[in-house]
Structure formats: C-alpha cells, structure tokens
Amino acid sequence: MRRPTPYGVLAVCTIALTVSIAVGRADGTRPQQPPWKAKNLRYFPADITRQALTQRMREFCFALAVRCQYCHAGGDGVSFDGVDFASDEKPAKRKARAMLKMMDQINQSLLAEIPSRADPRVDVTCVTCHHGLPLPKSLQTTLLEIIDKDGAPAAVERYRKLRAEDTLSGRYNFDQWEINELARILAAKNPSAAIAMLEMNGEFYPKSSAIDFQIGELLRAGGEREKALQRYRQALAKDPQNDAIKQRIAEMEKQ
C-alpha cells in the first residue's frame, strides 16, 4: 500500500475532527462538555490551547506524511475513535519529544551563535529533515543501503522508480551531483557499482562531461586503459575547453 500524501493525511484528520465537533443534540444544541485540558504533556506547556496543540500535530502530519496513530496508541487508523492521546505506549511518541528538544537546542542555542544570521531568521523544523518521510534519508543513503543489500541493479531500478514517481515531493535531490558523489563513496570498495550508477546518471544528464570523466577515472584505476581513454575523449567532446580532461588524455596517450 502506498504511503498517504500529507494532503491526504490532513484531509482525513480534518474531516474526523470536524465531524466530532459538529455532532450535537437532535434539537440543534450541543451537549455541555467539561473544559478541555490536555493530559500527560511533557514538552508542550500545560496551558496550551487545544487549537494550538492541534496545529502542532497537523505540522507533524505534514512533515512526516503520517497519521495521528503513527505516534498515538489505539484507534482504527482513520478516525479519532479509540485513540488514547495521553498514552506513551508507542516509541514514536517518546522519540518525538526528544526530537522537539533537539530542535529547540539547534534553534535557540546552536544557530543563535552563528554570526550574521539571515533576517528574518531561518529555523530548523521537522520538515527541514523529514520532507514527508517518517525516517528521513537522503537519496545517497537510500541507494547505498540497497547496493549493500541487493546490488547495484536493484539500486538503479529504485532510482528510476523514485525519479519517475517522486520528483515533485522534494523528498530527494535528483541533481546529477547526488549520484556523482555516491559514486565517489563507492569507488574504493565497489568500483563496479560506482560505474553502474554513473552510467545510469549519464542517461539523465547526457551532456555532462563530469560523468564521463569520472567513469574514465574509475576505468583507469582498474587498469582498463583503452576504455578509460574512450571515456575521457567523450568527456572532452562535451567540454572541449576543459584542461583537466586534456591533461589526462595526454598522460594516457604517453603510456
């Protein structure tokens, strides 16, 4: 099942909350309710209003693309029926408190020490890292994990799928340098995987001389002189004024 988008999450939560508030007696009057008071607050102030607390919860839903039951125990996963908001049963709720404290430390202490900060200032929020992912990971980290577990072909397949379906979400960086740097990480321990990822990257950035040059470097390091020269020449054809490429070709031709 596909993970719901933040907008879908918000719609479900908003509808459920609206229905719960709108229900009243048959004569049109609302039943008397005791004053609302939050329970088991360990991060937010005890006198926080229901509206303010709900807004913060909505922010979490958007940032992580999750529903309320990601952190809160009970319920059917759709409505608020049976949800125990005061419970600390789920580790995600306890983790959220720690993350909020970390965010405060970054914004109030660490960033405060940076000279010449932007005005208005830029603060770290949940979405800064998460971008709609419950567990935030960069594209490099995601692909590295796949390569280690299932090999480069599986990582290539995953990249193609993400690029086709997820480019507009902002969750991942699909710039060519994301994969170029991934290949640098792989170069020492898994050069064949590095080349495979660069070959794929070249399909999406066919005018990039940097990709051909990097493949040439990997082939040269592996002792494949002729193949390396071919890639250097391809790189030079795309960037005829690049002195580094010219120098490498001259070096290889003297060998």
C-alpha positions as CSV (number, residue, x, y, z in Angstrom):
1,M,0.0,0.0,0.0
2,R,1.3,3.4,-0.9
3,R,2.0,5.8,1.9
4,P,-0.7,8.6,2.1
5,T,0.4,12.0,1.0
6,P,0.5,14.8,3.6
7,Y,-2.6,16.3,1.9
8,G,-4.5,13.0,2.3
9,V,-3.4,12.7,5.9
10,L,-4.6,16.2,6.7
11,A,-7.9,15.7,4.9
12,V,-8.7,12.6,6.9
13,C,-7.7,14.2,10.2
14,T,-9.6,17.4,9.5
15,I,-12.8,15.6,8.5
16,A,-12.7,13.4,11.6
17,L,-12.1,16.4,13.8
18,T,-14.9,18.4,12.1
19,V,-17.4,15.6,12.5
20,S,-16.5,15.1,16.2
21,I,-17.0,18.8,16.9
22,A,-20.2,19.2,14.8
23,V,-22.2,16.4,16.3
24,G,-24.9,17.7,18.7
25,R,-28.3,17.0,20.1
26,A,-31.4,16.5,17.9
27,D,-32.7,19.9,18.8
28,G,-29.6,21.5,17.3
29,T,-27.9,22.4,20.6
30,R,-24.5,20.9,21.5
31,P,-24.1,18.8,24.7
32,Q,-22.3,20.5,27.5
33,Q,-18.7,19.5,27.7
34,P,-16.3,19.9,30.5
35,P,-13.4,22.4,29.9
36,W,-10.8,20.9,27.7
37,K,-7.4,20.1,29.3
38,A,-4.5,18.3,27.7
39,K,-3.2,15.2,29.6
40,N,0.4,13.9,30.0
41,L,2.1,16.9,28.4
42,R,5.9,16.6,28.9
43,Y,7.1,19.0,26.2
44,F,4.3,21.5,25.5
45,P,3.2,23.9,28.2
46,A,0.4,22.7,30.5
47,D,-1.8,25.7,29.5
48,I,-1.5,25.2,25.7
49,T,-4.8,25.7,24.0
50,R,-6.5,22.9,22.1
51,Q,-6.3,24.9,18.9
52,A,-2.5,25.5,19.3
53,L,-1.8,21.9,20.1
54,T,-3.9,20.6,17.2
55,Q,-2.0,22.9,14.9
56,R,1.3,21.5,16.0
57,M,0.0,18.0,15.4
58,R,-1.0,19.0,11.9
59,E,2.5,20.2,11.3
60,F,3.9,16.8,12.3
61,C,1.4,15.0,9.9
62,F,2.6,17.2,7.0
63,A,6.3,16.9,7.8
64,L,6.3,13.1,8.1
65,A,3.3,12.2,5.9
66,V,1.8,10.2,8.7
67,R,-1.5,10.0,10.6
68,C,-2.1,10.6,14.3
69,Q,-1.8,6.9,15.1
70,Y,1.9,6.9,14.0
71,C,2.6,8.3,17.5
72,H,-0.6,7.8,19.4
73,A,-1.9,4.4,20.6
74,G,-5.3,3.0,19.8
75,G,-7.9,3.7,17.2
76,D,-8.7,2.4,13.7
77,G,-6.0,4.4,11.9
78,V,-8.6,6.6,10.2
79,S,-10.9,8.3,12.8
80,F,-10.1,9.5,16.4
81,D,-12.4,6.8,17.9
82,G,-10.4,4.9,20.5
83,V,-7.2,6.9,20.2
84,D,-5.5,7.3,23.6
85,F,-3.7,10.6,23.1
86,A,-2.3,10.6,26.6
87,S,-0.6,7.2,26.3
88,D,3.1,6.9,25.9
89,E,2.9,3.3,24.6
90,K,4.4,4.0,21.2
91,P,8.1,4.6,20.9
92,A,7.4,7.2,18.2
93,K,5.8,9.5,20.6
94,R,8.7,9.4,23.0
95,K,11.1,9.9,20.2
96,A,9.1,12.9,19.0
97,R,9.6,14.6,22.4
98,A,13.4,14.0,22.1
99,M,13.4,15.4,18.5
100,L,11.5,18.5,19.6
101,K,14.1,19.2,22.4
102,M,16.9,18.7,19.9
103,M,15.2,21.2,17.5
104,D,15.0,23.7,20.3
105,Q,18.6,23.3,21.1
106,I,19.6,23.8,17.5
107,N,17.4,26.9,17.0
108,Q,17.9,28.5,20.4
109,S,21.5,27.7,21.2
110,L,23.5,26.5,18.2
111,L,22.0,28.7,15.5
112,A,22.0,31.6,17.8
113,E,25.8,31.5,17.9
114,I,26.1,31.9,14.1
115,P,27.3,35.4,13.2
116,S,25.4,37.5,10.6
117,R,22.3,35.2,10.6
118,A,19.7,35.9,8.0
119,D,16.9,38.3,8.9
120,P,14.2,37.1,9.1
121,R,16.0,34.2,10.7
122,V,15.7,30.6,9.3
123,D,14.8,28.0,11.9
124,V,15.0,24.2,11.8
125,T,11.6,22.5,11.8
126,C,10.5,18.9,11.4
127,V,10.1,19.2,7.6
128,T,13.7,20.6,7.3
129,C,14.9,17.0,7.5
130,H,11.9,14.8,7.0
131,H,10.4,16.1,3.7
132,G,7.4,13.8,4.0
133,L,9.4,10.7,5.2
134,P,8.8,9.2,8.7
135,L,12.5,8.3,8.8
136,P,14.5,10.9,6.8
137,K,17.1,9.6,4.5
138,S,19.0,11.2,1.6
139,L,18.9,9.6,-1.9
140,Q,22.5,8.6,-1.4
141,T,21.8,6.8,1.9
142,T,18.7,5.1,0.4
143,L,20.7,3.8,-2.6
144,L,23.7,2.8,-0.6
145,E,21.6,0.6,1.6
146,I,20.1,-1.0,-1.5
147,I,23.5,-1.6,-3.1
148,D,24.9,-3.2,0.1
149,K,21.9,-5.5,0.4
150,D,20.8,-6.3,-3.2
151,G,23.4,-4.9,-5.5
152,A,23.7,-2.0,-8.0
153,P,21.0,-3.2,-10.4
154,A,18.4,-3.0,-7.6
155,A,19.6,0.5,-6.8
156,V,19.3,1.6,-10.4
157,E,15.8,0.2,-10.5
158,R,14.9,2.0,-7.3
159,Y,16.4,5.3,-8.6
160,R,14.4,5.1,-11.8
161,K,11.2,4.5,-9.9
162,L,11.8,7.3,-7.5
163,R,12.7,9.7,-10.3
164,A,9.5,8.7,-12.2
165,E,7.2,9.0,-9.2
166,D,8.7,11.2,-6.6
167,T,10.5,14.2,-8.2
168,L,7.8,16.8,-7.2
169,S,7.7,15.8,-3.5
170,G,11.0,17.4,-2.6
171,R,12.0,14.3,-0.6
172,Y,15.1,13.6,-2.6
173,N,17.7,15.5,-4.6
174,F,17.9,14.3,-8.2
175,D,20.6,16.7,-9.3
176,Q,23.4,14.9,-11.2
177,W,25.9,15.5,-8.4
178,E,24.0,13.4,-5.9
179,I,24.8,10.3,-7.9
180,N,28.3,11.5,-8.8
181,E,29.1,11.9,-5.1
182,L,27.5,8.5,-4.4
183,A,30.0,7.0,-7.0
184,R,32.9,8.6,-5.2
185,I,31.8,7.0,-2.0
186,L,31.5,3.6,-3.7
187,A,34.8,4.0,-5.7
188,A,37.1,2.4,-3.2
189,K,35.1,-0.6,-2.1
190,N,32.8,-1.2,-5.0
191,P,34.0,0.4,-8.3
192,S,31.7,-1.7,-10.5
193,A,28.7,-0.4,-8.6
194,A,30.1,3.1,-8.9
195,I,30.4,2.7,-12.7
196,A,26.9,1.3,-12.9
197,M,25.4,4.2,-11.0
198,L,27.3,6.7,-13.2
199,E,26.2,5.0,-16.4
200,M,22.6,5.4,-15.2
201,N,23.2,9.0,-14.3
202,G,24.6,9.7,-17.7
203,E,21.2,8.7,-19.2
204,F,19.5,11.5,-17.4
205,Y,22.4,14.0,-17.9
206,P,23.7,13.1,-21.3
207,K,25.6,16.5,-21.7
208,S,27.6,16.1,-18.6
209,S,31.4,15.8,-19.2
210,A,31.9,15.2,-15.4
211,I,30.1,11.8,-15.5
212,D,32.3,10.6,-18.4
213,F,35.4,11.8,-16.8
214,Q,34.6,10.1,-13.5
215,I,33.9,6.8,-15.3
216,G,37.2,7.3,-17.1
217,E,39.0,7.7,-13.7
218,L,37.4,4.5,-12.4
219,L,38.4,2.6,-15.5
220,R,41.9,3.9,-15.4
221,A,42.2,2.9,-11.7
222,G,41.1,-0.6,-12.7
223,G,43.8,-0.9,-15.4
224,E,41.4,-0.6,-18.4
225,R,43.4,1.9,-20.4
226,E,41.6,1.9,-23.7
227,K,38.2,2.1,-22.2
228,A,39.3,4.9,-19.9
229,L,40.7,6.8,-22.9
230,Q,37.5,6.4,-24.7
231,R,35.5,7.9,-21.8
232,Y,38.0,10.8,-21.5
233,R,37.6,11.6,-25.2
234,Q,33.8,11.5,-24.8
235,A,34.1,13.9,-21.9
236,L,36.4,16.3,-24.0
237,A,33.9,16.2,-26.8
238,K,31.3,17.6,-24.4
239,D,33.6,20.1,-22.8
240,P,36.4,21.0,-25.3
241,Q,38.0,23.7,-23.1
242,N,38.4,21.5,-20.0
243,D,42.2,21.5,-19.2
244,A,41.9,18.7,-16.7
245,I,40.4,16.3,-19.3
246,K,43.1,17.4,-21.9
247,Q,45.8,16.7,-19.4
248,R,44.5,13.3,-18.5
249,I,44.3,12.3,-22.2
250,A,47.8,13.5,-22.8
251,E,49.1,11.4,-19.8
252,M,47.3,8.3,-21.0
253,E,48.5,8.6,-24.6
254,K,52.1,8.7,-23.4
255,Q,51.7,5.4,-21.6
